[in-house]
Amino acid sequence: MKVKEVAMVIALAILGAAFVGLFVDAVYESPKYEDFCGTPTYRAEPYPKYIPPGQEVVCNYTAMQSEVETINQCYADKGQPEFNYDGRGCQTSYKECNYCNKYFEEANNRYNRNLFFINAPIGLVGMLVGLFLAYEVVGAGLMFSGIILLAYATIRYFSNMSKVMRVIVIFIELVMLIIVSIKKLKK
């Protein structure tokens, strides 16, 4: 291939993968943290409020045994305990267990899984179409675009896969790349 053809292959690969990724993102929006946990707010004053030197604030809140068990259960359930505070910034009592971050992560994990099952097949189809396309530059661009899309889909979902699923997915992708390479290099 000439330099101009290589440049076209690279451009087609990058723009093809970007197009599919952006199209899927436009049609299927990702979960937003604010939808689960509200909009984070910045507290302008320190907590506890500024205490001049020599004057100490003594906070003496000690959780009751039932609260300790509830708080520990909150952590075990991947929640974030919230407390009530007085004007000095001292904890006064256990308020509730906030699960918003847990729910957001669950929704985000489902989203990444769904992205994998949308983008990976599109990437495989792009590789196969590129393999049989008569125009060498466009075919190579589509194959490379499919490989990029497949890698993107796998990376998005990889940390949420089980160890066995990771091995199976990487094995299937490796076999596909070997088949495509053998078919393409035979010509």
VENLIN-V129157 format. One record per pair of residues at least 24 apart in sequence whose C-alpha atoms are under 8 Angstrom apart, sorted by the first residue. I is the first residue (numbers start at 1). J is the second residue. If there is no record, write none. Layout:
# VENLIN-V129157
I J
I J
This chain:
# VENLIN-V129157
5 137
6 137
8 137
8 141
9 137
9 138
9 140
9 141
9 144
10 141
10 144
11 141
12 138
12 141
12 142
12 145
13 141
13 142
13 143
13 144
13 145
13 146
13 148
14 145
14 148
15 145
16 142
16 145
17 145
17 146
17 148
17 149
20 119
20 149
21 119
21 149
30 108
30 111
31 104
31 107
31 108
31 111
32 104
33 101
33 104
36 100
36 101
36 103
36 104
37 100
37 101
37 104
47 88
47 89
48 87
48 88
48 89
48 90
49 88
49 89
57 88
59 90
59 91
60 90
61 90
61 91
61 92
61 93
63 93
63 94
67 94
71 97
78 102
109 157
109 160
112 156
112 157
113 156
113 157
113 160
115 153
115 156
115 157
116 153
116 154
116 156
116 157
117 153
119 149
119 150
119 153
120 149
120 150
120 153
120 154
121 150
122 146
122 149
122 150
123 147
123 148
123 149
123 150
124 150
127 180
128 180
131 180
131 183
131 184
